Amino acid sequence: MYAFVEVKARETDAFGLPSEAVTREKQRRYRTIAQYFCMALGEEVPVRFDVASYYGGEIEYFENAFV
């Protein structure tokens, strides 16, 4: 299994939490990247999409954050 991880960090919550910055458009781009990755490997491999969020000195990790 391969994990594609979006890492986001924020100093303040003025623009929302870091994990909220992974928009539908970014999710679509990650799915496209995963398709190209599989094509480059020459085979379908299991992938998942995770989000790592850093805010206020804390790290949160969301496994399978989106499909």
PQR file of N, CA, C, O and H, with PARSE charges and radii, in Angstrom:
ATOM      1  N   MET A   1       0.847  -1.174   0.000 -0.4000 1.5000
ATOM      2  CA  MET A   1       0.000   0.000   0.000 -0.0000 2.0000
ATOM      3  C   MET A   1       0.889   1.234   0.000  0.5500 1.7000
ATOM      4  O   MET A   1       1.902   1.290   0.698 -0.5500 1.4000
ATOM      5  N   TYR A   2       0.497   2.210  -0.788 -0.4000 1.5000
ATOM      6  CA  TYR A   2       1.175   3.496  -0.846 -0.0000 2.0000
ATOM      7  C   TYR A   2       0.269   4.554  -0.237  0.5500 1.7000
ATOM      8  O   TYR A   2      -0.943   4.545  -0.457 -0.5500 1.4000
ATOM      9  H   TYR A   2      -0.325   2.164  -1.355  0.4000 1.0000
ATOM     10  N   ALA A   3       0.856   5.464   0.529 -0.4000 1.5000
ATOM     11  CA  ALA A   3       0.097   6.560   1.130 -0.0000 2.0000
ATOM     12  C   ALA A   3       0.570   7.877   0.524  0.5500 1.7000
ATOM     13  O   ALA A   3       1.763   8.182   0.524 -0.5500 1.4000
ATOM     14  H   ALA A   3       1.840   5.472   0.708  0.4000 1.0000
ATOM     15  N   PHE A   4      -0.368   8.641   0.016 -0.4000 1.5000
ATOM     16  CA  PHE A   4      -0.109   9.999  -0.441 -0.0000 2.0000
ATOM     17  C   PHE A   4      -0.527  10.900   0.711  0.5500 1.7000
ATOM     18  O   PHE A   4      -1.674  10.855   1.156 -0.5500 1.4000
ATOM     19  H   PHE A   4      -1.337   8.394   0.016  0.4000 1.0000
ATOM     20  N   VAL A   5       0.404  11.720   1.194 -0.4000 1.5000
ATOM     21  CA  VAL A   5       0.146  12.496   2.406 -0.0000 2.0000
ATOM     22  C   VAL A   5       0.248  13.988   2.107  0.5500 1.7000
ATOM     23  O   VAL A   5       1.271  14.465   1.617 -0.5500 1.4000
ATOM     24  H   VAL A   5       1.336  11.756   0.832  0.4000 1.0000
ATOM     25  N   GLU A   6      -0.809  14.705   2.404 -0.4000 1.5000
ATOM     26  CA  GLU A   6      -0.810  16.164   2.334 -0.0000 2.0000
ATOM     27  C   GLU A   6      -0.470  16.657   3.729  0.5500 1.7000
ATOM     28  O   GLU A   6      -1.150  16.308   4.694 -0.5500 1.4000
ATOM     29  H   GLU A   6      -1.640  14.317   2.802  0.4000 1.0000
ATOM     30  N   VAL A   7       0.577  17.468   3.844 -0.4000 1.5000
ATOM     31  CA  VAL A   7       1.020  17.995   5.130 -0.0000 2.0000
ATOM     32  C   VAL A   7       0.676  19.479   5.172  0.5500 1.7000
ATOM     33  O   VAL A   7       1.088  20.246   4.301 -0.5500 1.4000
ATOM     34  H   VAL A   7       1.130  17.751   3.060  0.4000 1.0000
ATOM     35  N   LYS A   8      -0.075  19.871   6.184 -0.4000 1.5000
ATOM     36  CA  LYS A   8      -0.505  21.259   6.321 -0.0000 2.0000
ATOM     37  C   LYS A   8      -0.152  21.762   7.713  0.5500 1.7000
ATOM     38  O   LYS A   8      -0.243  21.026   8.696 -0.5500 1.4000
ATOM     39  H   LYS A   8      -0.409  19.248   6.891  0.4000 1.0000
ATOM     40  N   ALA A   9       0.253  23.034   7.783 -0.4000 1.5000
ATOM     41  CA  ALA A   9       0.577  23.654   9.066 -0.0000 2.0000
ATOM     42  C   ALA A   9       0.007  25.067   9.092  0.5500 1.7000
ATOM     43  O   ALA A   9      -0.082  25.728   8.057 -0.5500 1.4000
ATOM     44  H   ALA A   9       0.326  23.632   6.984  0.4000 1.0000
ATOM     45  N   ARG A  10      -0.369  25.515  10.253 -0.4000 1.5000
ATOM     46  CA  ARG A  10      -0.888  26.865  10.443 -0.0000 2.0000
ATOM     47  C   ARG A  10      -0.338  27.424  11.749  0.5500 1.7000
ATOM     48  O   ARG A  10      -0.170  26.699  12.730 -0.5500 1.4000
ATOM     49  H   ARG A  10      -0.297  24.978  11.093  0.4000 1.0000
ATOM     50  N   GLU A  11      -0.063  28.717  11.744 -0.4000 1.5000
ATOM     51  CA  GLU A  11       0.342  29.419  12.962 -0.0000 2.0000
ATOM     52  C   GLU A  11      -0.894  29.908  13.722  0.5500 1.7000
ATOM     53  O   GLU A  11      -0.906  29.931  14.953 -0.5500 1.4000
ATOM     54  H   GLU A  11      -0.200  29.306  10.947  0.4000 1.0000
ATOM     55  N   THR A  12      -1.936  30.301  12.975 -0.4000 1.5000
ATOM     56  CA  THR A  12      -3.184  30.760  13.589 -0.0000 2.0000
ATOM     57  C   THR A  12      -4.346  30.062  12.894  0.5500 1.7000
ATOM     58  O   THR A  12      -4.167  29.407  11.867 -0.5500 1.4000
ATOM     59  H   THR A  12      -1.927  30.282  11.975  0.4000 1.0000
ATOM     60  N   ASP A  13      -5.531  30.208  13.462 -0.4000 1.5000
ATOM     61  CA  ASP A  13      -6.708  29.616  12.826 -0.0000 2.0000
ATOM     62  C   ASP A  13      -7.509  30.661  12.045  0.5500 1.7000
ATOM     63  O   ASP A  13      -8.692  30.460  11.771 -0.5500 1.4000
ATOM     64  H   ASP A  13      -5.676  30.739  14.297  0.4000 1.0000
ATOM     65  N   ALA A  14      -6.867  31.775  11.688 -0.4000 1.5000
ATOM     66  CA  ALA A  14      -7.536  32.855  10.965 -0.0000 2.0000
ATOM     67  C   ALA A  14      -8.151  32.373   9.654  0.5500 1.7000
ATOM     68  O   ALA A  14      -9.181  32.890   9.221 -0.5500 1.4000
ATOM     69  H   ALA A  14      -5.906  31.938  11.911  0.4000 1.0000
ATOM     70  N   PHE A  15      -7.527  31.393   9.028 -0.4000 1.5000
ATOM     71  CA  PHE A  15      -8.040  30.851   7.770 -0.0000 2.0000
ATOM     72  C   PHE A  15      -8.537  29.423   7.936  0.5500 1.7000
ATOM     73  O   PHE A  15      -8.640  28.687   6.956 -0.5500 1.4000
ATOM     74  H   PHE A  15      -6.690  30.972   9.380  0.4000 1.0000
ATOM     75  N   GLY A  16      -8.841  29.032   9.142 -0.4000 1.5000
ATOM     76  CA  GLY A  16      -9.320  27.681   9.420 -0.0000 2.0000
ATOM     77  C   GLY A  16      -8.189  26.777   9.864  0.5500 1.7000
ATOM     78  O   GLY A  16      -7.021  27.165   9.881 -0.5500 1.4000
ATOM     79  H   GLY A  16      -8.758  29.630   9.938  0.4000 1.0000
ATOM     80  N   LEU A  17      -8.563  25.576  10.219 -0.4000 1.5000
ATOM     81  CA  LEU A  17      -7.582  24.582  10.653 -0.0000 2.0000
ATOM     82  C   LEU A  17      -6.810  24.056   9.449  0.5500 1.7000
ATOM     83  O   LEU A  17      -7.329  24.082   8.333 -0.5500 1.4000
ATOM     84  H   LEU A  17      -9.512  25.261  10.206  0.4000 1.0000
ATOM     85  N   PRO A  18      -5.585  23.581   9.648 -0.5600 1.5000
ATOM     86  CA  PRO A  18      -4.778  23.101   8.534  0.2800 2.0000
ATOM     87  C   PRO A  18      -5.469  22.004   7.714  0.5500 1.7000
ATOM     88  O   PRO A  18      -5.406  22.016   6.485 -0.5500 1.4000
ATOM     89  N   SER A  19      -6.115  21.072   8.383 -0.4000 1.5000
ATOM     90  CA  SER A  19      -6.755  19.966   7.660 -0.0000 2.0000
ATOM     91  C   SER A  19      -7.901  20.449   6.780  0.5500 1.7000
ATOM     92  O   SER A  19      -8.248  19.787   5.803 -0.5500 1.4000
ATOM     93  H   SER A  19      -6.166  21.062   9.382  0.4000 1.0000
ATOM     94  N   GLU A  20      -8.490  21.586   7.110 -0.4000 1.5000
ATOM     95  CA  GLU A  20      -9.583  22.130   6.305 -0.0000 2.0000
ATOM     96  C   GLU A  20      -9.091  22.721   4.989  0.5500 1.7000
ATOM     97  O   GLU A  20      -9.894  23.026   4.108 -0.5500 1.4000
ATOM     98  H   GLU A  20      -8.208  22.124   7.905  0.4000 1.0000
ATOM     99  N   ALA A  21      -7.787  22.883   4.852 -0.4000 1.5000
ATOM    100  CA  ALA A  21      -7.211  23.450   3.631 -0.0000 2.0000
ATOM    101  C   ALA A  21      -7.083  22.417   2.505  0.5500 1.7000
ATOM    102  O   ALA A  21      -6.710  22.761   1.383 -0.5500 1.4000
ATOM    103  H   ALA A  21      -7.135  22.635   5.568  0.4000 1.0000
ATOM    104  N   VAL A  22      -7.387  21.172   2.803 -0.4000 1.5000
ATOM    105  CA  VAL A  22      -7.337  20.134   1.766 -0.0000 2.0000
ATOM    106  C   VAL A  22      -8.700  20.134   1.074  0.5500 1.7000
ATOM    107  O   VAL A  22      -9.609  19.391   1.445 -0.5500 1.4000
ATOM    108  H   VAL A  22      -7.690  20.892   3.714  0.4000 1.0000
ATOM    109  N   THR A  23      -8.810  20.979   0.073 -0.4000 1.5000
ATOM    110  CA  THR A  23     -10.075  21.206  -0.621 -0.0000 2.0000
ATOM    111  C   THR A  23     -10.400  20.057  -1.577  0.5500 1.7000
ATOM    112  O   THR A  23      -9.569  19.180  -1.816 -0.5500 1.4000
ATOM    113  H   THR A  23      -8.072  21.582  -0.229  0.4000 1.0000
ATOM    114  N   ARG A  24     -11.604  20.074  -2.111 -0.4000 1.5000
ATOM    115  CA  ARG A  24     -12.000  19.067  -3.106 -0.0000 2.0000
ATOM    116  C   ARG A  24     -11.086  19.110  -4.326  0.5500 1.7000
ATOM    117  O   ARG A  24     -10.780  18.072  -4.913 -0.5500 1.4000
ATOM    118  H   ARG A  24     -12.279  20.786  -1.916  0.4000 1.0000
ATOM    119  N   GLU A  25     -10.653  20.306  -4.704 -0.4000 1.5000
ATOM    120  CA  GLU A  25      -9.736  20.438  -5.845 -0.0000 2.0000
ATOM    121  C   GLU A  25      -8.398  19.764  -5.547  0.5500 1.7000
ATOM    122  O   GLU A  25      -7.852  19.075  -6.408 -0.5500 1.4000
ATOM    123  H   GLU A  25     -10.902  21.149  -4.226  0.4000 1.0000
ATOM    124  N   LYS A  26      -7.870  19.950  -4.351 -0.4000 1.5000
ATOM    125  CA  LYS A  26      -6.613  19.294  -3.978 -0.0000 2.0000
ATOM    126  C   LYS A  26      -6.798  17.778  -3.928  0.5500 1.7000
ATOM    127  O   LYS A  26      -5.910  17.027  -4.329 -0.5500 1.4000
ATOM    128  H   LYS A  26      -8.314  20.510  -3.652  0.4000 1.0000
ATOM    129  N   GLN A  27      -7.944  17.335  -3.438 -0.4000 1.5000
ATOM    130  CA  GLN A  27      -8.226  15.898  -3.411 -0.0000 2.0000
ATOM    131  C   GLN A  27      -8.261  15.339  -4.828  0.5500 1.7000
ATOM    132  O   GLN A  27      -7.736  14.255  -5.083 -0.5500 1.4000
ATOM    133  H   GLN A  27      -8.666  17.945  -3.112  0.4000 1.0000
ATOM    134  N   ARG A  28      -8.879  16.075  -5.751 -0.4000 1.5000
ATOM    135  CA  ARG A  28      -8.947  15.640  -7.147 -0.0000 2.0000
ATOM    136  C   ARG A  28      -7.537  15.530  -7.724  0.5500 1.7000
ATOM    137  O   ARG A  28      -7.226  14.569  -8.427 -0.5500 1.4000
ATOM    138  H   ARG A  28      -9.306  16.955  -5.544  0.4000 1.0000
ATOM    139  N   ARG A  29      -6.683  16.515  -7.428 -0.4000 1.5000
ATOM    140  CA  ARG A  29      -5.299  16.476  -7.928 -0.0000 2.0000
ATOM    141  C   ARG A  29      -4.541  15.277  -7.374  0.5500 1.7000
ATOM    142  O   ARG A  29      -3.778  14.635  -8.096 -0.5500 1.4000
ATOM    143  H   ARG A  29      -6.936  17.296  -6.857  0.4000 1.0000
ATOM    144  N   TYR A  30      -4.747  14.976  -6.108 -0.4000 1.5000
ATOM    145  CA  TYR A  30      -4.073  13.807  -5.525 -0.0000 2.0000
ATOM    146  C   TYR A  30      -4.535  12.510  -6.180  0.5500 1.7000
ATOM    147  O   TYR A  30      -3.731  11.607  -6.411 -0.5500 1.4000
ATOM    148  H   TYR A  30      -5.367  15.497  -5.522  0.4000 1.0000
ATOM    149  N   ARG A  31      -5.817  12.417  -6.477 -0.4000 1.5000
ATOM    150  CA  ARG A  31      -6.304  11.213  -7.163 -0.0000 2.0000
ATOM    151  C   ARG A  31      -5.670  11.092  -8.547  0.5500 1.7000
ATOM    152  O   ARG A  31      -5.321   9.992  -8.974 -0.5500 1.4000
ATOM    153  H   ARG A  31      -6.470  13.151  -6.290  0.4000 1.0000
ATOM    154  N   THR A  32      -5.520  12.206  -9.242 -0.4000 1.5000
ATOM    155  CA  THR A  32      -4.879  12.207 -10.557 -0.0000 2.0000
ATOM    156  C   THR A  32      -3.416  11.795 -10.437  0.5500 1.7000
ATOM    157  O   THR A  32      -2.923  11.004 -11.240 -0.5500 1.4000
ATOM    158  H   THR A  32      -5.804  13.100  -8.895  0.4000 1.0000
ATOM    159  N   ILE A  33      -2.728  12.328  -9.440 -0.4000 1.5000
ATOM    160  CA  ILE A  33      -1.326  11.955  -9.202 -0.0000 2.0000
ATOM    161  C   ILE A  33      -1.218  10.459  -8.947  0.5500 1.7000
ATOM    162  O   ILE A  33      -0.309   9.806  -9.461 -0.5500 1.4000
ATOM    163  H   ILE A  33      -3.128  12.970  -8.787  0.4000 1.0000
ATOM    164  N   ALA A  34      -2.130   9.917  -8.164 -0.4000 1.5000
ATOM    165  CA  ALA A  34      -2.113   8.481  -7.861 -0.0000 2.0000
ATOM    166  C   ALA A  34      -2.319   7.659  -9.132  0.5500 1.7000
ATOM    167  O   ALA A  34      -1.692   6.615  -9.306 -0.5500 1.4000
ATOM    168  H   ALA A  34      -2.868  10.448  -7.747  0.4000 1.0000
ATOM    169  N   GLN A  35      -3.194   8.127 -10.016 -0.4000 1.5000
ATOM    170  CA  GLN A  35      -3.409   7.413 -11.286 -0.0000 2.0000
ATOM    171  C   GLN A  35      -2.126   7.396 -12.108  0.5500 1.7000
ATOM    172  O   GLN A  35      -1.749   6.353 -12.643 -0.5500 1.4000
ATOM    173  H   GLN A  35      -3.704   8.975  -9.875  0.4000 1.0000
ATOM    174  N   TYR A  36      -1.454   8.533 -12.216 -0.4000 1.5000
ATOM    175  CA  TYR A  36      -0.190   8.592 -12.957 -0.0000 2.0000
ATOM    176  C   TYR A  36       0.876   7.731 -12.291  0.5500 1.7000
ATOM    177  O   TYR A  36       1.677   7.097 -12.976 -0.5500 1.4000
ATOM    178  H   TYR A  36      -1.759   9.380 -11.783  0.4000 1.0000
ATOM    179  N   PHE A  37       0.891   7.706 -10.981 -0.4000 1.5000
ATOM    180  CA  PHE A  37       1.834   6.878 -10.246 -0.0000 2.0000
ATOM    181  C   PHE A  37       1.645   5.403 -10.607  0.5500 1.7000
ATOM    182  O   PHE A  37       2.611   4.687 -10.871 -0.5500 1.4000
ATOM    183  H   PHE A  37       0.240   8.221 -10.424  0.4000 1.0000
ATOM    184  N   CYS A  38       0.387   4.963 -10.612 -0.4000 1.5000
ATOM    185  CA  CYS A  38       0.092   3.566 -10.964 -0.0000 2.0000
ATOM    186  C   CYS A  38       0.477   3.286 -12.407  0.5500 1.7000
ATOM    187  O   CYS A  38       0.998   2.215 -12.718 -0.5500 1.4000
ATOM    188  H   CYS A  38      -0.398   5.544 -10.397  0.4000 1.0000
ATOM    189  N   MET A  39       0.223   4.250 -13.293 -0.4000 1.5000
ATOM    190  CA  MET A  39       0.601   4.063 -14.699 -0.0000 2.0000
ATOM    191  C   MET A  39       2.118   3.927 -14.823  0.5500 1.7000
ATOM    192  O   MET A  39       2.606   3.100 -15.594 -0.5500 1.4000
ATOM    193  H   MET A  39      -0.200   5.121 -13.041  0.4000 1.0000
ATOM    194  N   ALA A  40       2.858   4.729 -14.072 -0.4000 1.5000
ATOM    195  CA  ALA A  40       4.320   4.666 -14.116 -0.0000 2.0000
ATOM    196  C   ALA A  40       4.832   3.333 -13.591  0.5500 1.7000
ATOM    197  O   ALA A  40       5.834   2.814 -14.082 -0.5500 1.4000
ATOM    198  H   ALA A  40       2.461   5.400 -13.446  0.4000 1.0000
ATOM    199  N   LEU A  41       4.152   2.778 -12.598 -0.4000 1.5000
ATOM    200  CA  LEU A  41       4.528   1.466 -12.065 -0.0000 2.0000
ATOM    201  C   LEU A  41       4.141   0.343 -13.022  0.5500 1.7000
ATOM    202  O   LEU A  41       4.731  -0.737 -13.015 -0.5500 1.4000
ATOM    203  H   LEU A  41       3.338   3.200 -12.198  0.4000 1.0000
ATOM    204  N   GLY A  42       3.140   0.629 -13.841 -0.4000 1.5000
ATOM    205  CA  GLY A  42       2.659  -0.396 -14.772 -0.0000 2.0000
ATOM    206  C   GLY A  42       1.689  -1.365 -14.142  0.5500 1.7000
ATOM    207  O   GLY A  42       1.436  -2.438 -14.689 -0.5500 1.4000
ATOM    208  H   GLY A  42       2.661   1.506 -13.846  0.4000 1.0000
ATOM    209  N   GLU A  43       1.140  -0.997 -12.991 -0.4000 1.5000
ATOM    210  CA  GLU A  43       0.182  -1.871 -12.329 -0.0000 2.0000
ATOM    211  C   GLU A  43      -0.691  -1.067 -11.372  0.5500 1.7000
ATOM    212  O   GLU A  43      -0.310   0.017 -10.929 -0.5500 1.4000
ATOM    213  H   GLU A  43       1.345  -0.125 -12.547  0.4000 1.0000
ATOM    214  N   GLU A  44      -1.857  -1.606 -11.061 -0.4000 1.5000
ATOM    215  CA  GLU A  44      -2.723  -1.005 -10.047 -0.0000 2.0000
ATOM    216  C   GLU A  44      -2.206  -1.435  -8.686  0.5500 1.7000
ATOM    217  O   GLU A  44      -2.011  -2.624  -8.432 -0.5500 1.4000
ATOM    218  H   GLU A  44      -2.167  -2.486 -11.421  0.4000 1.0000
ATOM    219  N   VAL A  45      -1.987  -0.475  -7.826 -0.4000 1.5000
ATOM    220  CA  VAL A  45      -1.555  -0.785  -6.465 -0.0000 2.0000
ATOM    221  C   VAL A  45      -2.509  -0.095  -5.503  0.5500 1.7000
ATOM    222  O   VAL A  45      -3.071   0.950  -5.834 -0.5500 1.4000
ATOM    223  H   VAL A  45      -2.145   0.490  -8.032  0.4000 1.0000
ATOM    224  N   PRO A  46      -2.699  -0.657  -4.330 -0.5600 1.5000
ATOM    225  CA  PRO A  46      -3.575   0.001  -3.364  0.2800 2.0000
ATOM    226  C   PRO A  46      -2.942   1.307  -2.874  0.5500 1.7000
ATOM    227  O   PRO A  46      -1.757   1.349  -2.543 -0.5500 1.4000
ATOM    228  N   VAL A  47      -3.744   2.362  -2.834 -0.4000 1.5000
ATOM    229  CA  VAL A  47      -3.279   3.655  -2.329 -0.0000 2.0000
ATOM    230  C   VAL A  47      -4.295   4.191  -1.340  0.5500 1.7000
ATOM    231  O   VAL A  47      -5.464   3.806  -1.338 -0.5500 1.4000
ATOM    232  H   VAL A  47      -4.707   2.328  -3.102  0.4000 1.0000
ATOM    233  N   ARG A  48      -3.811   5.094  -0.498 -0.4000 1.5000
ATOM    234  CA  ARG A  48      -4.720   5.811   0.389 -0.0000 2.0000
ATOM    235  C   ARG A  48      -4.239   7.257   0.450  0.5500 1.7000
ATOM    236  O   ARG A  48      -3.104   7.570   0.089 -0.5500 1.4000
ATOM    237  H   ARG A  48      -2.861   5.407  -0.499  0.4000 1.0000
ATOM    238  N   PHE A  49      -5.121   8.121   0.910 -0.4000 1.5000
ATOM    239  CA  PHE A  49      -4.825   9.541   0.976 -0.0000 2.0000
ATOM    240  C   PHE A  49      -4.950  10.000   2.426  0.5500 1.7000
ATOM    241  O   PHE A  49      -6.029   9.954   3.017 -0.5500 1.4000
ATOM    242  H   PHE A  49      -6.043   7.867   1.203  0.4000 1.0000
ATOM    243  N   ASP A  50      -3.836  10.440   2.981 -0.4000 1.5000
ATOM    244  CA  ASP A  50      -3.783  10.865   4.379 -0.0000 2.0000
ATOM    245  C   ASP A  50      -3.544  12.369   4.459  0.5500 1.7000
ATOM    246  O   ASP A  50      -3.090  12.992   3.499 -0.5500 1.4000
ATOM    247  H   ASP A  50      -2.960  10.478   2.501  0.4000 1.0000
ATOM    248  N   VAL A  51      -3.853  12.935   5.607 -0.4000 1.5000
ATOM    249  CA  VAL A  51      -3.578  14.348   5.877 -0.0000 2.0000
ATOM    250  C   VAL A  51      -2.878  14.443   7.226  0.5500 1.7000
ATOM    251  O   VAL A  51      -3.359  13.910   8.226 -0.5500 1.4000
ATOM    252  H   VAL A  51      -4.222  12.429   6.387  0.4000 1.0000
ATOM    253  N   ALA A  52      -1.728  15.133   7.244 -0.4000 1.5000
ATOM    254  CA  ALA A  52      -1.022  15.439   8.486 -0.0000 2.0000
ATOM    255  C   ALA A  52      -1.213  16.924   8.756  0.5500 1.7000
ATOM    256  O   ALA A  52      -0.975  17.759   7.884 -0.5500 1.4000
ATOM    257  H   ALA A  52      -1.337  15.566   6.431  0.4000 1.0000
ATOM    258  N   SER A  53      -1.640  17.243   9.958 -0.4000 1.5000
ATOM    259  CA  SER A  53      -1.986  18.616  10.315 -0.0000 2.0000
ATOM    260  C   SER A  53      -1.186  19.048  11.534  0.5500 1.7000
ATOM    261  O   SER A  53      -1.163  18.351  12.549 -0.5500 1.4000
ATOM    262  H   SER A  53      -1.834  16.565  10.667  0.4000 1.0000
ATOM    263  N   TYR A  54      -0.525  20.209  11.432 -0.4000 1.5000
ATOM    264  CA  TYR A  54       0.212  20.760  12.566 -0.0000 2.0000
ATOM    265  C   TYR A  54      -0.390  22.106  12.931  0.5500 1.7000
ATOM    266  O   TYR A  54      -0.472  23.008  12.098 -0.5500 1.4000
ATOM    267  H   TYR A  54      -0.544  20.775  10.608  0.4000 1.0000
ATOM    268  N   TYR A  55      -0.811  22.235  14.187 -0.4000 1.5000
ATOM    269  CA  TYR A  55      -1.388  23.491  14.660 -0.0000 2.0000
ATOM    270  C   TYR A  55      -1.264  23.545  16.180  0.5500 1.7000
ATOM    271  O   TYR A  55      -1.567  22.575  16.875 -0.5500 1.4000
ATOM    272  H   TYR A  55      -0.744  21.502  14.864  0.4000 1.0000
ATOM    273  N   GLY A  56      -0.823  24.670  16.676 -0.4000 1.5000
ATOM    274  CA  GLY A  56      -0.749  24.875  18.121 -0.0000 2.0000
ATOM    275  C   GLY A  56       0.163  23.895  18.828  0.5500 1.7000
ATOM    276  O   GLY A  56      -0.106  23.501  19.963 -0.5500 1.4000
ATOM    277  H   GLY A  56      -0.577  25.458  16.112  0.4000 1.0000
ATOM    278  N   GLY A  57       1.239  23.498  18.168 -0.4000 1.5000
ATOM    279  CA  GLY A  57       2.173  22.567  18.781 -0.0000 2.0000
ATOM    280  C   GLY A  57       1.713  21.113  18.767  0.5500 1.7000
ATOM    281  O   GLY A  57       2.385  20.239  19.315 -0.5500 1.4000
ATOM    282  H   GLY A  57       1.458  23.818  17.247  0.4000 1.0000
ATOM    283  N   GLU A  58       0.575  20.859  18.145 -0.4000 1.5000
ATOM    284  CA  GLU A  58       0.018  19.499  18.091 -0.0000 2.0000
ATOM    285  C   GLU A  58       0.011  18.982  16.652  0.5500 1.7000
ATOM    286  O   GLU A  58      -0.214  19.740  15.708 -0.5500 1.4000
ATOM    287  H   GLU A  58       0.029  21.569  17.700  0.4000 1.0000
ATOM    288  N   ILE A  59       0.256  17.709  16.506 -0.4000 1.5000
ATOM    289  CA  ILE A  59       0.185  17.051  15.205 -0.0000 2.0000
ATOM    290  C   ILE A  59      -0.998  16.096  15.221  0.5500 1.7000
ATOM    291  O   ILE A  59      -1.149  15.282  16.132 -0.5500 1.4000
ATOM    292  H   ILE A  59       0.439  17.094  17.273  0.4000 1.0000
ATOM    293  N   GLU A  60      -1.827  16.212  14.201 -0.4000 1.5000
ATOM    294  CA  GLU A  60      -2.924  15.254  14.004 -0.0000 2.0000
ATOM    295  C   GLU A  60      -2.669  14.552  12.689  0.5500 1.7000
ATOM    296  O   GLU A  60      -2.235  15.170  11.717 -0.5500 1.4000
ATOM    297  H   GLU A  60      -1.704  16.873  13.461  0.4000 1.0000
ATOM    298  N   TYR A  61      -2.940  13.261  12.661 -0.4000 1.5000
ATOM    299  CA  TYR A  61      -2.736  12.481  11.448 -0.0000 2.0000
ATOM    300  C   TYR A  61      -4.040  11.774  11.111  0.5500 1.7000
ATOM    301  O   TYR A  61      -4.563  10.990  11.903 -0.5500 1.4000
ATOM    302  H   TYR A  61      -3.293  12.758  13.451  0.4000 1.0000
ATOM    303  N   PHE A  62      -4.559  12.068   9.913 -0.4000 1.5000
ATOM    304  CA  PHE A  62      -5.822  11.491   9.472 -0.0000 2.0000
ATOM    305  C   PHE A  62      -5.537  10.471   8.375  0.5500 1.7000
ATOM    306  O   PHE A  62      -5.265  10.838   7.232 -0.5500 1.4000
ATOM    307  H   PHE A  62      -4.135  12.706   9.270  0.4000 1.0000
ATOM    308  N   GLU A  63      -5.599   9.207   8.726 -0.4000 1.5000
ATOM    309  CA  GLU A  63      -5.412   8.133   7.750 -0.0000 2.0000
ATOM    310  C   GLU A  63      -6.712   7.963   6.968  0.5500 1.7000
ATOM    311  O   GLU A  63      -7.800   8.045   7.537 -0.5500 1.4000
ATOM    312  H   GLU A  63      -5.820   8.909   9.655  0.4000 1.0000
ATOM    313  N   ASN A  64      -6.594   7.725   5.658 -0.4000 1.5000
ATOM    314  CA  ASN A  64      -7.780   7.598   4.788 -0.0000 2.0000
ATOM    315  C   ASN A  64      -8.664   8.836   4.905  0.5500 1.7000
ATOM    316  O   ASN A  64      -9.879   8.719   5.065 -0.5500 1.4000
ATOM    317  H   ASN A  64      -5.710   7.658   5.195  0.4000 1.0000
ATOM    318  N   ALA A  65      -8.067  10.008   4.826 -0.4000 1.5000
ATOM    319  CA  ALA A  65      -8.788  11.259   5.011 -0.0000 2.0000
ATOM    320  C   ALA A  65      -9.842  11.483   3.915  0.5500 1.7000
ATOM    321  O   ALA A  65     -10.877  12.104   4.157 -0.5500 1.4000
ATOM    322  H   ALA A  65      -7.080  10.102   4.696  0.4000 1.0000
ATOM    323  N   PHE A  66      -9.567  10.975   2.723 -0.4000 1.5000
ATOM    324  CA  PHE A  66     -10.531  11.050   1.629 -0.0000 2.0000
ATOM    325  C   PHE A  66     -10.279   9.909   0.677  0.5500 1.7000
ATOM    326  O   PHE A  66      -9.242   9.247   0.735 -0.5500 1.4000
ATOM    327  H   PHE A  66      -8.726  10.471   2.526  0.4000 1.0000
ATOM    328  N   VAL A  67     -11.245   9.684  -0.208 -0.4000 1.5000
ATOM    329  CA  VAL A  67     -11.169   8.551  -1.142 -0.0000 2.0000
ATOM    330  C   VAL A  67     -10.893   9.056  -2.533  0.5500 1.7000
ATOM    331  O   VAL A  67     -10.791   8.263  -3.469 -0.5500 1.4000
ATOM    332  H   VAL A  67     -12.087  10.222  -0.256  0.4000 1.0000
TER
END
